[in-house]
Amino acid sequence: MFRRRESVPFSFVAEADRFRSNVTPPPRRRASRSQLAARSLVGLTLVAGFAGSLLLGLPALDADRTPAHSQTSEASRHR
């Protein structure tokens, strides 16, 4: 079915492209030293976590390495 659209005057559409506000937003506050330190600490923690998981996870993903302990049971070794 066809949707009925409201008519909009062309002058309104043309003015909408060039409209500029005369209200300027307030300037952003600078972060304090404690906020910067907290952000840095969070960032370093995330980077250290990713690096640690990569270092601990790479040996598990290595397909060429033979496992130190075989997966055979005790009963099958004594036969």
LINMOVEN-V879362 format. One record per residue. N is the residue number from 1. RES is the residue in one letter. SS is DSSP state (h for helix, s for strand, l for the rest). OMEGA is omega in radians with two decimals (* if undefined). Layout:
n:N res:RES ss:SS omega:OMEGA
n:N res:RES ss:SS omega:OMEGA
This chain:
n:1 res:M ss:l omega:3.12
n:2 res:F ss:l omega:3.07
n:3 res:R ss:l omega:3.14
n:4 res:R ss:l omega:-3.13
n:5 res:R ss:l omega:3.08
n:6 res:E ss:l omega:3.13
n:7 res:S ss:l omega:3.13
n:8 res:V ss:l omega:3.12
n:9 res:P ss:l omega:-3.10
n:10 res:F ss:h omega:-3.12
n:11 res:S ss:h omega:3.10
n:12 res:F ss:h omega:-3.14
n:13 res:V ss:h omega:-3.14
n:14 res:A ss:h omega:3.14
n:15 res:E ss:h omega:-3.09
n:16 res:A ss:h omega:-3.12
n:17 res:D ss:h omega:-3.06
n:18 res:R ss:h omega:-3.13
n:19 res:F ss:l omega:3.08
n:20 res:R ss:l omega:3.14
n:21 res:S ss:l omega:3.08
n:22 res:N ss:l omega:3.13
n:23 res:V ss:l omega:3.12
n:24 res:T ss:l omega:3.11
n:25 res:P ss:l omega:3.12
n:26 res:P ss:l omega:3.14
n:27 res:P ss:l omega:3.14
n:28 res:R ss:l omega:3.08
n:29 res:R ss:l omega:3.08
n:30 res:R ss:l omega:3.13
n:31 res:A ss:l omega:3.13
n:32 res:S ss:l omega:-3.14
n:33 res:R ss:h omega:-3.13
n:34 res:S ss:h omega:3.09
n:35 res:Q ss:h omega:3.10
n:36 res:L ss:h omega:3.12
n:37 res:A ss:h omega:3.13
n:38 res:A ss:h omega:3.12
n:39 res:R ss:h omega:3.12
n:40 res:S ss:h omega:3.14
n:41 res:L ss:h omega:3.10
n:42 res:V ss:h omega:3.12
n:43 res:G ss:h omega:3.12
n:44 res:L ss:h omega:3.11
n:45 res:T ss:h omega:3.12
n:46 res:L ss:h omega:3.13
n:47 res:V ss:h omega:3.12
n:48 res:A ss:h omega:3.10
n:49 res:G ss:h omega:3.11
n:50 res:F ss:h omega:3.12
n:51 res:A ss:h omega:3.12
n:52 res:G ss:h omega:3.13
n:53 res:S ss:h omega:3.08
n:54 res:L ss:h omega:-3.14
n:55 res:L ss:h omega:-3.14
n:56 res:L ss:h omega:-3.09
n:57 res:G ss:h omega:-3.11
n:58 res:L ss:h omega:3.10
n:59 res:P ss:h omega:3.13
n:60 res:A ss:h omega:-3.13
n:61 res:L ss:h omega:-3.12
n:62 res:D ss:l omega:-3.07
n:63 res:A ss:l omega:-3.08
n:64 res:D ss:l omega:-3.06
n:65 res:R ss:l omega:3.08
n:66 res:T ss:l omega:-3.12
n:67 res:P ss:l omega:-3.14
n:68 res:A ss:l omega:3.12
n:69 res:H ss:l omega:3.12
n:70 res:S ss:l omega:-3.07
n:71 res:Q ss:l omega:-3.14
n:72 res:T ss:l omega:-3.11
n:73 res:S ss:l omega:3.14
n:74 res:E ss:h omega:-3.08
n:75 res:A ss:h omega:-3.12
n:76 res:S ss:h omega:3.11
n:77 res:R ss:h omega:-3.06
n:78 res:H ss:l omega:-3.11
n:79 res:R ss:l omega:*
